């Protein structure tokens, strides 16, 4: 594949990545993820929710499977660490999306010469 970015451009992209990684939201997300890895009960519940989601889809969206999934989701959503992790992960993803949108707008503006 042809290389399109020069070293200066790669450096600028790395600065954007560093900006995200240096944010308190990102740091908190990483800390909480590490904390979650130590909580075996939480990890088992997350795996159970994933399995319930698969079972629900495979069942053709059975009401019974949905009830089981909902109950496990309620348990997961009552876990403070998981809720905080989800909150900070959403904030990090919002930051990434803002940067992505700015890049998309920039590319559109410079390539849309017919307007």
C-alpha positions in Angstrom: 0.0 0.0 0.0 1.2 3.4 -0.8 2.2 5.7 2.1 0.2 8.9 2.0 1.3 10.6 5.3 4.6 12.2 5.8 6.4 12.3 9.2 5.0 15.8 10.0 1.4 14.6 9.4 2.0 11.4 11.4 3.3 13.6 14.2 0.2 15.8 14.1 -2.0 12.7 14.3 0.0 11.4 17.2 -0.6 14.7 18.9 -4.3 14.2 18.5 -4.0 10.7 20.0 -1.9 12.0 22.8 -4.5 14.7 23.5 -7.1 12.0 23.9 -4.8 9.8 26.0 -3.9 12.6 28.3 -7.5 13.5 29.0 -8.9 12.7 32.5 -11.8 10.8 30.8 -9.4 8.4 29.1 -7.2 8.0 32.2 -10.3 7.2 34.3 -11.6 4.8 31.7 -8.3 2.9 31.7 -8.2 2.9 35.5 -11.7 1.5 35.7 -11.0 -1.1 33.1 -8.1 -2.3 35.1 -10.3 -2.4 38.2 -13.0 -4.4 36.3 -10.4 -7.0 35.3 -9.8 -7.7 39.0 -13.5 -8.2 39.7 -14.3 -11.8 38.7 -17.9 -11.5 39.6 -18.3 -8.6 37.3 -16.4 -10.3 34.4 -18.7 -13.3 34.7 -21.8 -11.1 34.6 -20.5 -9.3 31.5 -19.9 -12.7 29.8 -23.4 -13.8 30.9 -24.9 -10.7 29.4 -23.0 -11.3 26.1 -24.4 -14.9 26.1 -27.9 -13.7 26.8 -27.7 -11.2 24.0 -26.6 -14.0 21.6 -29.3 -16.3 22.8 -31.9 -13.5 22.4 -30.9 -12.8 18.8 -30.7 -16.6 17.9 -34.1 -17.2 19.4 -35.7 -14.8 17.0 -36.2 -12.2 19.7 -38.1 -14.4 22.1 -39.9 -12.5 24.9 -38.6 -15.1 27.4 -35.0 -14.6 26.3 -35.5 -10.8 26.4 -36.7 -11.1 30.1 -33.5 -13.0 31.0 -31.3 -10.5 29.1 -33.1 -7.6 30.8 -32.6 -9.0 34.3 -28.9 -9.6 33.7 -28.6 -6.1 32.2 -30.2 -4.6 35.3 -27.7 -6.4 37.5 -24.8 -5.1 35.3 -26.2 -1.6 35.4 -26.3 -1.7 39.2 -22.5 -2.3 39.3 -21.0 1.1 40.1 -17.6 0.3 38.4 -19.3 -0.8 35.2 -21.6 2.2 35.1 -18.7 4.6 35.6 -16.5 2.8 33.0 -19.4 3.0 30.5 -19.8 6.7 31.2 -16.1 7.5 30.7 -15.9 5.3 27.7 -18.8 7.1 26.1 -17.0 10.5 26.8 -13.8 9.2 25.2 -15.7 8.0 22.2 -17.4 11.4 21.9 -14.0 13.1 21.8 -12.9 10.7 19.1 -16.0 11.3 17.1 -15.5 15.1 17.4 -12.0 14.7 16.0 -13.2 12.3 13.3 -16.0 14.7 12.3 -13.6 17.6 12.1 -11.3 15.5 9.8 -14.2 14.5 7.6 -15.3 18.1 7.3 -11.8 19.2 6.5 -11.4 16.5 3.8 -14.8 17.4 2.4 -14.0 21.1 2.2 -10.7 20.6 0.4 -11.9 17.9 -2.0 -15.3 19.4 -2.9 -14.2 21.9 -5.4 -17.4 21.9 -7.4 -19.4 23.9 -4.9 
